Each structure stands twice: as structure tokens, then as C-alpha cells.
Amino acid sequence: MGDLAPDGMSLDIAPTPSGPASEPTEPEKVLAMLAHLLAFFCGGIIAPLVILAVKRNSKFVAFHAAQALLIGMAWVGVLLMTLFGTMGFTTARSAQPVARAPLAPPPAELLFMLLWAAAWMVTAVVFAVRAKGGHWSALPGFGWLARRMAGMGPLFLAVAAGLGTLSVTRDASAFGPGPLDTIEIAAKAGGGTNPVSGGPNALGIGVGLRGGASFSGFYGGLSFMDYLGSSQEVPAAGGGSTRYAVSSILVGIEGGYEIHVSLFTLRPQVGVGSYTLNQTESDSNNSGSLYLEPGVTGLLTFGRWIVGVDASVLFLPWLSGAQPAFTAHGQVGFKF
């Protein structure tokens, strides 16, 4: 890893076309590191965008924030395309008459998303460590564009600066629990991969609500999600075929610890509760299980309004034929 290699072939590049800049200060190194780490944990876009706006006068911080933003957009884009492509494929084949399959290994799409997310995490950690060391490290294909984005002022950064100036009543430089206890209510919409081996996707597109309270940096609340599921034609007992439909309802509690950075709340959390699988063929029947759902939520606060994203892995330990499922949602709500 050569430092300040102007040809861009090594991990480190020159910060400006004219040569190296002055050594970044320790606060600049910390902010550059946080841009990469929060890009992964907060969904790839919001955190580095605001850091880019707030510290746009620091070439070092702006470069790393711009690069973290670009990398996050690329990673999240591939994850979302894979998720919704999987759900679209499930819907497209739902009209085909196939029998319900026995236990099967996890789908390739889920394994790909987990590996892709793991690769993003490794990339974020590596570049965070390099940024903390004061290096102008660039990922091939992203560094040159990040350097140009960091130099943009009037148009691009004006939009980002607008987000940065929407402050809330908390310490803008704190990295720890917020000073005020709050109550949150938010609507959720998103989707998930199939939690049951074989047959139609029991999650698919879903909508729901959550509400909770923060106290001394900890969060606890209630969550409800109604997943519409999907259906497919299956052979009937007396010949012909019948439609087999599945959907899911999750009702539970969730808790986590909050990390506040300026406008952001990063919340590693875990949910636990009741999972109900609704199955309809010739008649209706339900089966249930306790669910466990570890994940992370990233929230951006605009006064009393909150918007954010969450991603998690759903486990159904006592449901026959269950497999881990990946879920992701967008959120909008308010706090008081």
C-alpha cells in the first residue's frame, strides 16, 4: 500500500492533482473513519451524505465521506435488486403447478446477499482503519469520482448542506446516548425472502407499525408486521390443481442500544415475539413459532420527524422447514 501514489494504481491516491495536502487532524481522521462505518450500519447513504455536508471544507473528510457514499450506494443497490428480483421471480412462477417441496437448503439468493453484505462490512472496516491512520485510500473505480465530488461546492453540497443544517436538540459531536428520552411511532414498509423451505414466499411485501421509547441510551418497543406473502398452484387430492397461498404476521417486542451522531441514531437491536404462518389451500390453517430477529436500524431526525431504514435476519427456530430470511424496511414517523 503505497501512500499518495498519483497513478491511482495502489490503495492510496494523491488528495489533489497538485500533490499531497497537509496532515489531517485527529478529529478529521475520526470523522473520515465514521463515514465508512456509518455508511454500512446506517444503510449506505444518509450518514456519509451529512458528514460530507457538515465537513465540506475539509478535503480529507469530504473525500472519505464521498467515497463511502458511492460505495454504499453501489452495495445497497445490488442488495435491493437481488431482494426484489427474488420476490419478483417467486411471484412469476406462482402460477406454475408444482408440489410443495420438502426441506431444502437456503436459496442461493439469500446466501449471495449475506456474502455481499459481509464483503461490504469488510470493505467499510478496512477503509475506516485506513482513514483513521490518515491515508487517502481509494477503492479502484470509486476514488477518482469521490475526489471530484469532494471538490464540488455550489450544487451538490448545497443539497447536502440543507440536510446538515436540520439540527435537533442534542450534542452534535456526541458519540453516545442522547440527552433526552423520547417516544417514537413509525410506519414501516418493505419485504423479505422466504422463511420456509419450498413453496411460495411466506413474506414478500409487508407493511407494519412500531412504537417505543428511549431511556438512558436504551430503546424498547413493540412491533407489528403483516407480510402479504404469495401463492402458487399445487396438485389437488382428487386431481387437477388448487391454489396454495401463504402469508405471515409478526407481533413482538424489540430492544437495543442507541448511538447518536449529530442527526443520526444508529440502533443495533433484536426482536422477539410470535410468528404466525397463514396457509390457505382447500381450507385455512395456521402454524406458529417464536421468532428471533437481530438487526440494525439507522434513523435520521428532522425536528420531530424521523426517517430511516432497517435490515435484519429472521430466525424461526420452532417452525418445521424454516430457514433464515433476510428482511429490509423503510420507516417514516415522528417522536415526542
Summary of the structure (lengths in Angstrom):
residues: 336
radius of gyration: 22.7
end to end distance: 49.1
largest distance: 79.9
contacts: 1135
relative contact order: 0.14
helix: 30%
strand: 37%
